[in-house]
Amino acid sequence: MMILAMMMVMTISANAMSYTAAKNEALFLSDKMAYELNLTDAQYDAVYEINLDYLMSVNGHADMFGIWWDRRNADLRFVLTPWQYEKYVALNYFYRPISWHKGALTIHVYSHYDRGRFFKHHPTVFVSYKGGHNKVHGSHYAHMHKPAPAPAKVHHNAPMPDKGARVMHDKGHNMGNHNNAHKAPNREVVMNTRTNRSGSGHFGGRR
């Protein structure tokens, strides 16, 4: 139990989530979205970029469901078909993928999927994309689809951490800023970098 508890917690000494950490969290989240929403390869690339931009833009509690969360949803409306977007909104661990509780950033998808299990290969942009599409005027993804209908207004309070979710403690209660997100912290823990490229037929599923 002690070993499992240690695996559930990641402590970083610097204030910002590093680019390496952010892209591996975005990879794990996007892989599960690709599996559950039946994304095409083009959609998978775009979803990974959008999730990476969102995670790199979270500087604290206020950002989790602020303008960067709104921008994530606006971009995903262009990328996903109406039925995919409706399902995305209905799955809270995708729609609200992180929360802040007692000074810790919690990533909820880990409470639904075994860590280290992947269904798809890396997106083609995994190495090349460094972030920034959410900083431009308008949506970079407007050409992909007619936007899916926006969901009804919902309460923006963050959910409580789920059992099994990954928790990232931050002593400063600040996840840094986008400008230093590419700088690795002094004590960086790199997560979920190992994937299997043999295709979805050979991967594990939910617990």
N, C-alpha and C positions, 0 to 999 in steps of 0.2 A: 504493500500500500504506500509506503514511503517513497519507493522508486517511482510509482505511478504519479504520486503527487508532485514529485520533482519534475517529471516529464511534462506535467500540465502547466508549469510556470516557466516563463522566460523573463529574466531580469536583464535590462540593458543599462549600462552606466551612463551613456550619453543621452541627451534630451530627445534626439530625433531618431525615428525608425530609419535605418539605413536603406539605401536603394536595394541592396541585396536582400535584406529581410522583407521589404515591401513587395519586391517582385516574386518572391517565393510564396508569400501569403496570397498574393493576387493569382498566382498559378494554381494553388490548391483550390481556392474559391472558384476560379473560372472553370477548372476541370470539372467540378461538381455541377456547376451551372450548365456546362456543355452536355453532361450526361443526363440531367433531369429535364432540360429544356430541348434536348435533341438539336443542338446547334450545328449549323454547317461550319466548315473550316473558316470561312470568311467571318461568320458571326463569332466564332471562338476567338479569333485574333482580335476583333473589335472589343469583345467583352473583357478580354485580358487587359487591353490598353485602358479601358474605362475603369476597371477595378484598380489597376496600378495607380492611375491618376488620383483616384479617390483616396487610397491609402496613403499616398505621398502628400496629400493636401491636408490630412487631419493633424492639426497642431494642438488639439485639446478637446475637452468635452463639448464645447460649443460647435465645433466643426463637424461632429459626427452626423448630425441631422440638420445642418445649416446649408449654406449655399453650395458646398461641394457635394453634399448628398443630393440636393435638388438637381445639380448639374449631372450627376451620375444617372439619375432617373430620366432626365430629359434626353441624354445621349442614348440610353438603352431603349427608349421609346422608338428611336430611329432604327436601331439594330435588330430588335426583336419583332416578330410578328405579333398581331393582337393576342392570339392564344398563348404564345410564349410569355408575353408581358403580363398577362392576367395571372398565369401560374407563378411567375417570378414574384409578383406582389403578394400572392397568397402564401409564399414560403418565407417566413420571417427571417430565417437564417441566411437567405439571399437578399431580401429586401432591406433588412436592417442587420448587416453582417457583423457589426461591432457594437459594443457598448462600453461604458465607463462606469466602474463600480469600485469604490474605496481605493482610488488611485491606480486602478489597473484597467488596461484595455483588454477586453475579452472578445475573442473571435469565435462566433457561434457555430460555424460550419463544422468545427471539430467535435461538437457534441452529437453530430449525426453521421459522421464518416470516420473510419479508422485513419489515423494519420499515416502518411506514407503510401496510401492506396490511390492509384490514379487510373483513369479510364481512357485517357487520350494521350497522345504524344504532346510535346511542348508546342505551343502556338508558334507559328513561323516568325513572329515578332518578338519572341521571348528574349533574345539576345540584343536585337537592334533597337527596340523601342525604349527610350529613356524617360518618357513622360512629357506632358505639356499640352496635349490636345484639349484639355479642359480649361486652358488658360486663354484660348482664342475666342474671338467674338463669333457667335453662332455655333452650331454643332458641326464638328468635323465629320460626322456620320450621317448628315442629312440626306446624302445621296442614296443610302442603302434601302430604306423603306419609307412608305407613308407612315408617319408616326402613329404608334398605338395609342388608343384613348388613355387619357390620364386617369388614375384611380381617384376615388373619393378622398377628401381630406381626412387625414388620420392624425391621432395624437402623436407628437414627436418625442415623448419621453422615452429614453432608452430602456430596453427590457433588462431584467435582471440576468446575470450570467447564467448560462445553461450548464447543467452538469456535464462535464466532459469537454467544455469549451476550452480553447487555449487562452491563457491569461498572460498578458504582457505587462509587468509592473514598471511603473515609471515614478521615481522618487520626486521628480520635479513637477509632476502633474502636467507635463508639457511634452508633446511628441515632436517638437522642433518645428522647422519650417521647410518649405519646398526647396529653398536654395541650398540647404545643407543635407537634403535627403540623400544625395549621392555619396556623402561621406560616411564611411562605416564607423560605428562607435568603437570605443576602446576595447570593449568586451562584447563583441558581436556574436550572437548565436544564429547560425544559418540553418534554416528549416526547410524541409521538404524539397531538397534539390535533386533527389534521386527519382527518376521516373523510368518507366518501361516503355519502349517505343514499339512494342510488338503489336499494338492495337488493342481495342477495347475488349475483345473477346477473351483475353487472358488476364484480366484484372479482377480484383475482388470488388465487392460492392459494399452496401451498408452493413453495419453491425446488426 
